[in-house]
Amino acid sequence: MNGEWLHRGRDGRLCVYLPSGDTVLCRAELGPGGPWEAPRKAGGDQKLHRGLSVGRGADGYAHLVAWRPTVPGESGLVHSTHFRPHLAPLDWQPIGHPNKTGERTGTPAVAVDAQGRAHVFVRNGGGGISMRAQREKGGWDSWRDLKGKGVQEEPAAVTGESGRVELYAAVPGGVQHWRQEKPGAQPVMGERTEAAVRPGTLRALATSAEHTTVFFTDDSGDLCAWRPGGKPVPLLTAAGPGPVSAVRCVIDGHDCTLLAQRAASGRLALAAYPTEQEPAGAWWTESGPRLPEDTEVSLTLDEDGRVVAAALAPSTGRLLVTRRKDEPGLALQAWQEV
C-alpha cells in the first residue's frame, strides 16, 4: 500500500484499509477506542489489481485509488471516497489512464488539498509523472503531464500545512520534487537532490508551515531525510526494508517526528526526534511480537492526540494495534489483535 492506510475519521474513530486478493477491505472501530467491526468490502464489487494508494484530507475523508483491469491487456485507475468510518466507502469510479489506454504504468499516489480535492499522481508510459485532480464542485480535470524522466515505483504525495499538494519521486540518481505554487494550480517540477535511493522506500510528511520532508533509504542502508532547499541528512540505519511510516506528535511537550518500520528482527521499530532537527539524532526501539515478512506498518493520532500504531500482514490478514500509554515518554500499550 502507498500512503498511510491507518486513518482517523472526523468522528474520532479509527479505520484501516486492507488489500485482500482482488479487492480492498475496510475495518473501523465501533466507537473511539472501542472494539472493531468485522471487515467489509470497500467500493463495491469491482475487481482490482494489487497496489492501493490512500490519502486523507483535513476534513477527515479518506481517498482510495487503485488500478482495475478493463479489457484484456489494459487497465484503468479508479477512485473511492470514504466519508465516515461507520459508512461504506463510495463505489469505485473510473478516472482513466494517464496515456488514455494501456496497461498499468506504476503505483499511484494520492494527496488531498485544503479544499478537499484529491490529486492522483502516477508514472506515465513515458517514465514521467501525470496527475489528475478533482474539481472543487465535482468531477475531474483532465490528465496533466508534469514531466520528469525515469520515475520509479511508489512516488510519495503529501499536503503541506499550507494546503498545497506536493510530490516526491525517486529517479535515477536522486529524488525529484514537484509542488503547487498556489492552491488549485498545476504542480510544477522543482528541485532534485542527488541520492542513491532504494526503490519503494519514499514517505513524505508535512513538518512545518514552510516545509514538507521526504524520508527514504539509500543504497548504504541509511534512512535519510530531505527537504527542498537543503541536502539529504542521514538519520540512522534503516531498521528494515520498505518505507517508514511517519507522523508528527507531541512527546513530553516537544514537537517530534515519529518513525516506524518493521525491523530485521521482525518486530516493530520506533524512532523519534525533534521535528526538522535531524542532527539531534534518533535511535530505534523495538516493540511487540515478531511479525511476518510482508507486514506493513502505519501511524496516526487518535482523537486525544495519542499515537496509534497498526501492523498488517497481508499474507495472513492479521491486524495488530497499539496506542501510546498516558505517561511520559513513548511507552506503548500491549499489542492487540483486532
FIMIDREN-230969 format. One record per residue (C-alpha): residue in three letters; x, y, z. Coordinates in Angstrom, 1 decimal. Example, Ala and Ser with C-alpha at 12.3 -4.5 7.8 and 13.67 -1.06 7.14 Angstrom:
<atoms>
<atom code="ALA" u="12.3" v="-4.5" w="7.8"/>
<atom code="SER" u="13.7" v="-1.1" w="7.1"/>
</atoms>
This chain:
<atoms>
<atom code="MET" u="0.0" v="0.0" w="0.0"/>
<atom code="ASN" u="1.2" v="3.5" w="-0.8"/>
<atom code="GLY" u="0.5" v="6.2" w="1.9"/>
<atom code="GLU" u="-0.8" v="5.8" w="5.4"/>
<atom code="TRP" u="-3.6" v="3.3" w="5.5"/>
<atom code="LEU" u="-4.5" v="3.8" w="9.2"/>
<atom code="HIS" u="-6.8" v="6.8" w="9.4"/>
<atom code="ARG" u="-8.8" v="8.7" w="12.0"/>
<atom code="GLY" u="-12.2" v="9.7" w="10.7"/>
<atom code="ARG" u="-13.8" v="13.0" w="11.5"/>
<atom code="ASP" u="-15.9" v="11.3" w="14.2"/>
<atom code="GLY" u="-12.7" v="10.2" w="16.0"/>
<atom code="ARG" u="-13.0" v="6.5" w="15.1"/>
<atom code="LEU" u="-10.0" v="4.7" w="13.5"/>
<atom code="CYS" u="-10.3" v="2.9" w="10.2"/>
<atom code="VAL" u="-7.9" v="0.7" w="8.2"/>
<atom code="TYR" u="-7.8" v="-0.4" w="4.6"/>
<atom code="LEU" u="-6.7" v="-3.9" w="3.9"/>
<atom code="PRO" u="-5.9" v="-5.2" w="0.4"/>
<atom code="SER" u="-7.3" v="-8.8" w="0.0"/>
<atom code="GLY" u="-6.9" v="-10.6" w="-3.2"/>
<atom code="ASP" u="-8.6" v="-8.6" w="-6.0"/>
<atom code="THR" u="-10.5" v="-6.3" w="-3.6"/>
<atom code="VAL" u="-10.0" v="-3.9" w="-0.6"/>
<atom code="LEU" u="-11.5" v="-4.4" w="2.8"/>
<atom code="CYS" u="-12.0" v="-1.7" w="5.4"/>
<atom code="ARG" u="-12.4" v="-2.1" w="9.2"/>
<atom code="ALA" u="-13.3" v="0.6" w="11.7"/>
<atom code="GLU" u="-13.8" v="1.0" w="15.4"/>
<atom code="LEU" u="-17.4" v="0.8" w="16.6"/>
<atom code="GLY" u="-16.5" v="3.8" w="18.8"/>
<atom code="PRO" u="-13.4" v="5.8" w="19.5"/>
<atom code="GLY" u="-11.0" v="3.5" w="21.4"/>
<atom code="GLY" u="-13.6" v="0.7" w="21.3"/>
<atom code="PRO" u="-13.8" v="-2.7" w="19.7"/>
<atom code="TRP" u="-13.6" v="-3.1" w="15.9"/>
<atom code="GLU" u="-16.2" v="-4.2" w="13.4"/>
<atom code="ALA" u="-15.8" v="-7.1" w="11.0"/>
<atom code="PRO" u="-14.0" v="-6.4" w="7.7"/>
<atom code="ARG" u="-16.3" v="-5.3" w="4.8"/>
<atom code="LYS" u="-15.6" v="-4.7" w="1.2"/>
<atom code="ALA" u="-14.8" v="-1.2" w="0.0"/>
<atom code="GLY" u="-16.0" v="0.3" w="-3.2"/>
<atom code="GLY" u="-18.4" v="-2.4" w="-4.4"/>
<atom code="ASP" u="-17.7" v="-5.5" w="-6.5"/>
<atom code="GLN" u="-15.1" v="-4.1" w="-8.8"/>
<atom code="LYS" u="-12.0" v="-6.4" w="-9.2"/>
<atom code="LEU" u="-8.7" v="-4.6" w="-8.6"/>
<atom code="HIS" u="-5.0" v="-5.1" w="-9.2"/>
<atom code="ARG" u="-2.8" v="-5.1" w="-6.2"/>
<atom code="GLY" u="-1.3" v="-1.7" w="-5.2"/>
<atom code="LEU" u="-3.6" v="0.5" w="-3.2"/>
<atom code="SER" u="-2.9" v="4.2" w="-2.5"/>
<atom code="VAL" u="-4.6" v="6.1" w="0.3"/>
<atom code="GLY" u="-4.7" v="9.8" w="1.2"/>
<atom code="ARG" u="-6.5" v="11.7" w="3.9"/>
<atom code="GLY" u="-7.9" v="15.2" w="3.7"/>
<atom code="ALA" u="-8.0" v="17.8" w="6.5"/>
<atom code="ASP" u="-11.8" v="17.1" w="6.6"/>
<atom code="GLY" u="-11.1" v="13.5" w="7.7"/>
<atom code="TYR" u="-12.3" v="11.9" w="4.4"/>
<atom code="ALA" u="-10.2" v="9.1" w="3.0"/>
<atom code="HIS" u="-9.5" v="8.8" w="-0.7"/>
<atom code="LEU" u="-8.6" v="5.4" w="-2.2"/>
<atom code="VAL" u="-7.0" v="4.9" w="-5.6"/>
<atom code="ALA" u="-6.2" v="1.6" w="-7.3"/>
<atom code="TRP" u="-5.8" v="0.0" w="-10.8"/>
<atom code="ARG" u="-8.5" v="-2.2" w="-12.2"/>
<atom code="PRO" u="-8.5" v="-4.5" w="-15.3"/>
<atom code="THR" u="-10.6" v="-3.1" w="-18.1"/>
<atom code="VAL" u="-10.2" v="-5.1" w="-21.4"/>
<atom code="PRO" u="-7.6" v="-7.8" w="-21.9"/>
<atom code="GLY" u="-4.1" v="-6.3" w="-21.7"/>
<atom code="GLU" u="-5.3" v="-2.9" w="-20.4"/>
<atom code="SER" u="-6.1" v="-1.3" w="-17.0"/>
<atom code="GLY" u="-7.5" v="1.9" w="-15.7"/>
<atom code="LEU" u="-7.4" v="3.8" w="-12.4"/>
<atom code="VAL" u="-10.4" v="4.0" w="-10.0"/>
<atom code="HIS" u="-11.1" v="6.3" w="-7.1"/>
<atom code="SER" u="-13.4" v="6.0" w="-4.0"/>
<atom code="THR" u="-14.1" v="8.4" w="-1.1"/>
<atom code="HIS" u="-14.8" v="7.2" w="2.4"/>
<atom code="PHE" u="-16.6" v="9.9" w="4.3"/>
<atom code="ARG" u="-17.2" v="8.3" w="7.7"/>
<atom code="PRO" u="-15.8" v="5.1" w="9.2"/>
<atom code="HIS" u="-19.3" v="3.8" w="10.0"/>
<atom code="LEU" u="-20.4" v="4.3" w="6.4"/>
<atom code="ALA" u="-19.4" v="2.2" w="3.5"/>
<atom code="PRO" u="-16.9" v="3.8" w="1.1"/>
<atom code="LEU" u="-18.4" v="5.0" w="-2.2"/>
<atom code="ASP" u="-18.3" v="2.7" w="-5.2"/>
<atom code="TRP" u="-15.2" v="2.8" w="-7.3"/>
<atom code="GLN" u="-15.4" v="5.4" w="-10.1"/>
<atom code="PRO" u="-13.1" v="5.2" w="-13.1"/>
<atom code="ILE" u="-10.7" v="8.1" w="-13.6"/>
<atom code="GLY" u="-8.9" v="6.8" w="-16.7"/>
<atom code="HIS" u="-5.3" v="6.2" w="-17.7"/>
<atom code="PRO" u="-2.5" v="8.7" w="-18.0"/>
<atom code="ASN" u="-1.9" v="7.6" w="-21.6"/>
<atom code="LYS" u="-5.6" v="7.2" w="-22.3"/>
<atom code="THR" u="-5.2" v="3.4" w="-22.8"/>
<atom code="GLY" u="-2.7" v="0.8" w="-21.9"/>
<atom code="GLU" u="-1.6" v="-1.5" w="-19.1"/>
<atom code="ARG" u="-0.8" v="-0.4" w="-15.5"/>
<atom code="THR" u="2.1" v="2.1" w="-15.6"/>
<atom code="GLY" u="3.0" v="2.3" w="-11.9"/>
<atom code="THR" u="1.8" v="2.6" w="-8.3"/>
<atom code="PRO" u="-0.4" v="5.7" w="-7.8"/>
<atom code="ALA" u="-0.1" v="8.2" w="-5.0"/>
<atom code="VAL" u="-2.9" v="10.5" w="-3.7"/>
<atom code="ALA" u="-2.9" v="13.7" w="-1.7"/>
<atom code="VAL" u="-5.9" v="15.9" w="-0.8"/>
<atom code="ASP" u="-5.7" v="19.7" w="-0.8"/>
<atom code="ALA" u="-7.2" v="22.2" w="1.7"/>
<atom code="GLN" u="-10.4" v="22.3" w="-0.4"/>
<atom code="GLY" u="-10.9" v="18.6" w="-0.2"/>
<atom code="ARG" u="-9.8" v="17.9" w="-3.8"/>
<atom code="ALA" u="-8.0" v="14.6" w="-4.4"/>
<atom code="HIS" u="-4.9" v="14.8" w="-6.6"/>
<atom code="VAL" u="-3.9" v="11.5" w="-8.1"/>
<atom code="PHE" u="-0.3" v="11.1" w="-9.3"/>
<atom code="VAL" u="1.1" v="8.1" w="-11.3"/>
<atom code="ARG" u="4.0" v="7.3" w="-13.6"/>
<atom code="ASN" u="3.0" v="7.5" w="-17.2"/>
<atom code="GLY" u="4.2" v="5.5" w="-20.2"/>
<atom code="GLY" u="7.0" v="7.9" w="-20.9"/>
<atom code="GLY" u="8.5" v="7.5" w="-17.5"/>
<atom code="GLY" u="7.4" v="10.9" w="-16.2"/>
<atom code="ILE" u="4.6" v="11.9" w="-13.8"/>
<atom code="SER" u="1.0" v="12.5" w="-14.8"/>
<atom code="MET" u="-1.7" v="14.0" w="-12.5"/>
<atom code="ARG" u="-5.5" v="14.2" w="-12.4"/>
<atom code="ALA" u="-7.3" v="16.3" w="-9.8"/>
<atom code="GLN" u="-10.8" v="16.7" w="-8.6"/>
<atom code="ARG" u="-12.7" v="19.9" w="-9.3"/>
<atom code="GLU" u="-14.0" v="21.7" w="-6.3"/>
<atom code="LYS" u="-17.6" v="21.5" w="-7.5"/>
<atom code="GLY" u="-17.5" v="17.9" w="-8.7"/>
<atom code="GLY" u="-15.9" v="15.9" w="-11.5"/>
<atom code="TRP" u="-12.3" v="15.7" w="-12.5"/>
<atom code="ASP" u="-9.9" v="17.9" w="-14.5"/>
<atom code="SER" u="-8.1" v="16.4" w="-17.5"/>
<atom code="TRP" u="-4.9" v="14.4" w="-17.1"/>
<atom code="ARG" u="-1.8" v="16.7" w="-16.9"/>
<atom code="ASP" u="1.7" v="15.7" w="-17.8"/>
<atom code="LEU" u="4.0" v="17.0" w="-15.1"/>
<atom code="LYS" u="7.2" v="15.9" w="-16.9"/>
<atom code="GLY" u="10.0" v="14.0" w="-15.4"/>
<atom code="LYS" u="12.2" v="11.1" w="-16.5"/>
<atom code="GLY" u="12.9" v="7.7" w="-15.2"/>
<atom code="VAL" u="10.4" v="7.8" w="-12.4"/>
<atom code="GLN" u="10.5" v="4.7" w="-10.2"/>
<atom code="GLU" u="7.7" v="2.9" w="-8.4"/>
<atom code="GLU" u="5.7" v="4.4" w="-5.5"/>
<atom code="PRO" u="6.0" v="8.2" w="-5.5"/>
<atom code="ALA" u="5.2" v="9.9" w="-2.3"/>
<atom code="ALA" u="2.4" v="12.6" w="-2.3"/>
<atom code="VAL" u="1.9" v="14.9" w="0.6"/>
<atom code="THR" u="-0.2" v="18.0" w="1.5"/>
<atom code="GLY" u="1.7" v="20.8" w="3.3"/>
<atom code="GLU" u="0.3" v="22.8" w="6.2"/>
<atom code="SER" u="-0.5" v="25.5" w="3.6"/>
<atom code="GLY" u="-3.0" v="23.1" w="2.0"/>
<atom code="ARG" u="-0.9" v="22.9" w="-1.2"/>
<atom code="VAL" u="0.0" v="19.5" w="-2.7"/>
<atom code="GLU" u="3.5" v="18.2" w="-3.3"/>
<atom code="LEU" u="5.0" v="15.1" w="-4.7"/>
<atom code="TYR" u="8.4" v="13.3" w="-4.4"/>
<atom code="ALA" u="9.6" v="10.6" w="-6.7"/>
<atom code="ALA" u="12.7" v="8.5" w="-7.0"/>
<atom code="VAL" u="14.5" v="9.0" w="-10.3"/>
<atom code="PRO" u="17.9" v="7.7" w="-11.5"/>
<atom code="GLY" u="20.5" v="9.0" w="-9.1"/>
<atom code="GLY" u="18.2" v="11.1" w="-7.0"/>
<atom code="VAL" u="14.8" v="12.4" w="-5.8"/>
<atom code="GLN" u="12.7" v="14.8" w="-7.8"/>
<atom code="HIS" u="10.2" v="17.2" w="-6.2"/>
<atom code="TRP" u="7.0" v="18.9" w="-7.6"/>
<atom code="ARG" u="4.9" v="21.4" w="-5.8"/>
<atom code="GLN" u="1.9" v="23.7" w="-6.2"/>
<atom code="GLU" u="2.9" v="27.4" w="-6.2"/>
<atom code="LYS" u="-0.7" v="28.4" w="-5.2"/>
<atom code="PRO" u="-3.9" v="26.5" w="-4.3"/>
<atom code="GLY" u="-5.5" v="24.8" w="-7.3"/>
<atom code="ALA" u="-2.5" v="25.3" w="-9.5"/>
<atom code="GLN" u="-0.8" v="22.6" w="-11.5"/>
<atom code="PRO" u="2.2" v="21.3" w="-9.6"/>
<atom code="VAL" u="5.5" v="22.2" w="-11.2"/>
<atom code="MET" u="8.8" v="20.5" w="-11.2"/>
<atom code="GLY" u="11.1" v="21.9" w="-8.6"/>
<atom code="GLU" u="14.4" v="20.8" w="-7.0"/>
<atom code="ARG" u="16.1" v="17.5" w="-7.5"/>
<atom code="THR" u="18.6" v="16.1" w="-5.0"/>
<atom code="GLU" u="21.3" v="13.7" w="-5.7"/>
<atom code="ALA" u="20.9" v="10.4" w="-3.7"/>
<atom code="ALA" u="21.1" v="6.7" w="-4.3"/>
<atom code="VAL" u="17.6" v="5.8" w="-3.3"/>
<atom code="ARG" u="16.3" v="2.3" w="-2.8"/>
<atom code="PRO" u="13.1" v="1.9" w="-4.8"/>
<atom code="GLY" u="9.8" v="1.8" w="-2.9"/>
<atom code="THR" u="11.2" v="3.5" w="0.3"/>
<atom code="LEU" u="9.8" v="7.1" w="0.0"/>
<atom code="ARG" u="7.4" v="8.5" w="2.6"/>
<atom code="ALA" u="6.6" v="12.2" w="2.9"/>
<atom code="LEU" u="5.3" v="14.3" w="5.8"/>
<atom code="ALA" u="4.3" v="17.9" w="6.4"/>
<atom code="THR" u="6.8" v="19.0" w="9.1"/>
<atom code="SER" u="6.2" v="22.8" w="9.4"/>
<atom code="ALA" u="4.3" v="25.7" w="7.9"/>
<atom code="GLU" u="7.0" v="26.1" w="5.3"/>
<atom code="HIS" u="8.3" v="22.6" w="4.6"/>
<atom code="THR" u="7.5" v="19.0" w="3.9"/>
<atom code="THR" u="10.1" v="16.3" w="4.4"/>
<atom code="VAL" u="10.6" v="13.1" w="2.5"/>
<atom code="PHE" u="12.2" v="10.1" w="4.1"/>
<atom code="PHE" u="14.0" v="7.3" w="2.1"/>
<atom code="THR" u="16.6" v="4.6" w="2.5"/>
<atom code="ASP" u="19.8" v="5.0" w="0.4"/>
<atom code="ASP" u="21.9" v="2.2" w="-1.1"/>
<atom code="SER" u="24.1" v="2.1" w="2.0"/>
<atom code="GLY" u="21.1" v="1.3" w="4.2"/>
<atom code="ASP" u="20.8" v="4.7" w="5.9"/>
<atom code="LEU" u="17.4" v="6.2" w="6.5"/>
<atom code="CYS" u="17.7" v="9.8" w="5.2"/>
<atom code="ALA" u="15.5" v="12.9" w="5.4"/>
<atom code="TRP" u="15.4" v="15.6" w="2.7"/>
<atom code="ARG" u="13.7" v="19.0" w="2.5"/>
<atom code="PRO" u="13.9" v="21.1" w="-0.7"/>
<atom code="GLY" u="16.4" v="23.9" w="-0.1"/>
<atom code="GLY" u="18.8" v="21.7" w="1.7"/>
<atom code="LYS" u="20.7" v="18.4" w="1.3"/>
<atom code="PRO" u="19.6" v="14.9" w="2.4"/>
<atom code="VAL" u="20.6" v="14.1" w="6.0"/>
<atom code="PRO" u="21.2" v="10.6" w="7.2"/>
<atom code="LEU" u="19.2" v="9.9" w="10.4"/>
<atom code="LEU" u="20.0" v="6.4" w="11.3"/>
<atom code="THR" u="20.4" v="3.0" w="9.8"/>
<atom code="ALA" u="17.1" v="1.7" w="8.4"/>
<atom code="ALA" u="15.5" v="-0.9" w="10.7"/>
<atom code="GLY" u="14.4" v="-3.0" w="7.7"/>
<atom code="PRO" u="13.2" v="-2.9" w="4.1"/>
<atom code="GLY" u="10.4" v="-0.8" w="2.7"/>
<atom code="PRO" u="9.2" v="2.7" w="3.6"/>
<atom code="VAL" u="8.8" v="4.0" w="7.1"/>
<atom code="SER" u="5.6" v="5.3" w="8.4"/>
<atom code="ALA" u="5.8" v="8.9" w="9.8"/>
<atom code="VAL" u="3.7" v="11.1" w="12.0"/>
<atom code="ARG" u="4.2" v="14.3" w="14.0"/>
<atom code="CYS" u="3.2" v="14.2" w="17.6"/>
<atom code="VAL" u="3.9" v="15.9" w="20.9"/>
<atom code="ILE" u="6.2" v="13.9" w="23.3"/>
<atom code="ASP" u="6.8" v="15.4" w="26.7"/>
<atom code="GLY" u="5.9" v="18.9" w="25.4"/>
<atom code="HIS" u="8.1" v="18.7" w="22.3"/>
<atom code="ASP" u="7.1" v="18.7" w="18.6"/>
<atom code="CYS" u="8.5" v="15.4" w="17.4"/>
<atom code="THR" u="8.5" v="13.3" w="14.3"/>
<atom code="LEU" u="7.9" v="9.6" w="15.0"/>
<atom code="LEU" u="9.0" v="7.0" w="12.5"/>
<atom code="ALA" u="8.0" v="3.3" w="12.4"/>
<atom code="GLN" u="9.3" v="0.4" w="10.4"/>
<atom code="ARG" u="9.3" v="-3.4" w="10.6"/>
<atom code="ALA" u="12.8" v="-4.3" w="11.8"/>
<atom code="ALA" u="15.0" v="-7.1" w="10.5"/>
<atom code="SER" u="14.2" v="-8.9" w="13.8"/>
<atom code="GLY" u="10.5" v="-9.0" w="12.7"/>
<atom code="ARG" u="9.4" v="-6.6" w="15.5"/>
<atom code="LEU" u="8.1" v="-3.0" w="15.1"/>
<atom code="ALA" u="10.9" v="-0.4" w="15.5"/>
<atom code="LEU" u="10.1" v="3.1" w="16.5"/>
<atom code="ALA" u="12.3" v="6.2" w="16.5"/>
<atom code="ALA" u="11.5" v="9.8" w="17.4"/>
<atom code="TYR" u="13.5" v="13.1" w="17.1"/>
<atom code="PRO" u="12.6" v="16.8" w="17.3"/>
<atom code="THR" u="10.9" v="17.8" w="14.1"/>
<atom code="GLU" u="13.2" v="19.2" w="11.4"/>
<atom code="GLN" u="16.2" v="18.8" w="13.8"/>
<atom code="GLU" u="17.8" v="15.7" w="12.2"/>
<atom code="PRO" u="21.3" v="16.5" w="13.7"/>
<atom code="ALA" u="19.8" v="15.8" w="17.1"/>
<atom code="GLY" u="19.8" v="12.1" w="16.2"/>
<atom code="ALA" u="17.4" v="9.3" w="16.6"/>
<atom code="TRP" u="17.6" v="5.6" w="17.6"/>
<atom code="TRP" u="15.3" v="2.6" w="17.1"/>
<atom code="THR" u="13.3" v="1.0" w="20.0"/>
<atom code="GLU" u="11.6" v="-2.3" w="19.2"/>
<atom code="SER" u="8.1" v="-3.2" w="20.4"/>
<atom code="GLY" u="5.6" v="-6.0" w="20.1"/>
<atom code="PRO" u="5.8" v="-9.6" w="18.7"/>
<atom code="ARG" u="7.7" v="-10.9" w="15.7"/>
<atom code="LEU" u="5.7" v="-10.0" w="12.5"/>
<atom code="PRO" u="5.6" v="-11.8" w="9.1"/>
<atom code="GLU" u="8.0" v="-10.5" w="6.4"/>
<atom code="ASP" u="5.2" v="-8.9" w="4.4"/>
<atom code="THR" u="4.0" v="-6.8" w="7.4"/>
<atom code="GLU" u="3.3" v="-3.1" w="6.7"/>
<atom code="VAL" u="3.1" v="-0.5" w="9.5"/>
<atom code="SER" u="1.1" v="2.7" w="9.8"/>
<atom code="LEU" u="0.9" v="5.5" w="12.3"/>
<atom code="THR" u="-1.7" v="8.1" w="13.2"/>
<atom code="LEU" u="-3.0" v="10.1" w="16.1"/>
<atom code="ASP" u="-6.3" v="9.3" w="17.9"/>
<atom code="GLU" u="-8.9" v="11.9" w="18.9"/>
<atom code="ASP" u="-6.9" v="12.5" w="22.1"/>
<atom code="GLY" u="-3.7" v="13.2" w="20.2"/>
<atom code="ARG" u="-2.2" v="9.8" w="21.3"/>
<atom code="VAL" u="0.0" v="7.9" w="18.8"/>
<atom code="VAL" u="-1.6" v="4.8" w="17.4"/>
<atom code="ALA" u="0.4" v="2.2" w="15.5"/>
<atom code="ALA" u="-1.0" v="-0.6" w="13.4"/>
<atom code="ALA" u="0.7" v="-3.6" w="11.8"/>
<atom code="LEU" u="-0.9" v="-5.6" w="9.0"/>
<atom code="ALA" u="0.3" v="-8.8" w="7.4"/>
<atom code="PRO" u="-1.5" v="-9.2" w="4.0"/>
<atom code="SER" u="-0.5" v="-12.8" w="3.7"/>
<atom code="THR" u="-2.5" v="-13.7" w="6.9"/>
<atom code="GLY" u="-4.9" v="-10.8" w="7.2"/>
<atom code="ARG" u="-3.7" v="-10.4" w="10.8"/>
<atom code="LEU" u="-4.1" v="-6.8" w="12.1"/>
<atom code="LEU" u="-2.4" v="-5.6" w="15.4"/>
<atom code="VAL" u="-3.0" v="-2.2" w="17.0"/>
<atom code="THR" u="-1.4" v="-0.4" w="19.9"/>
<atom code="ARG" u="-1.6" v="3.0" w="21.5"/>
<atom code="ARG" u="0.8" v="5.2" w="23.4"/>
<atom code="LYS" u="0.4" v="5.0" w="27.1"/>
<atom code="ASP" u="-0.8" v="8.0" w="29.0"/>
<atom code="GLU" u="2.5" v="8.6" w="30.7"/>
<atom code="PRO" u="5.8" v="10.4" w="29.9"/>
<atom code="GLY" u="8.0" v="9.1" w="27.1"/>
<atom code="LEU" u="6.9" v="6.8" w="24.2"/>
<atom code="ALA" u="5.8" v="3.7" w="26.0"/>
<atom code="LEU" u="3.2" v="1.6" w="24.2"/>
<atom code="GLN" u="0.3" v="-0.4" w="25.5"/>
<atom code="ALA" u="0.2" v="-4.2" w="24.8"/>
<atom code="TRP" u="-0.4" v="-5.0" w="21.2"/>
<atom code="GLN" u="-4.0" v="-6.2" w="20.5"/>
<atom code="GLU" u="-5.2" v="-8.3" w="17.6"/>
<atom code="VAL" u="-8.4" v="-6.9" w="16.1"/>
</atoms>
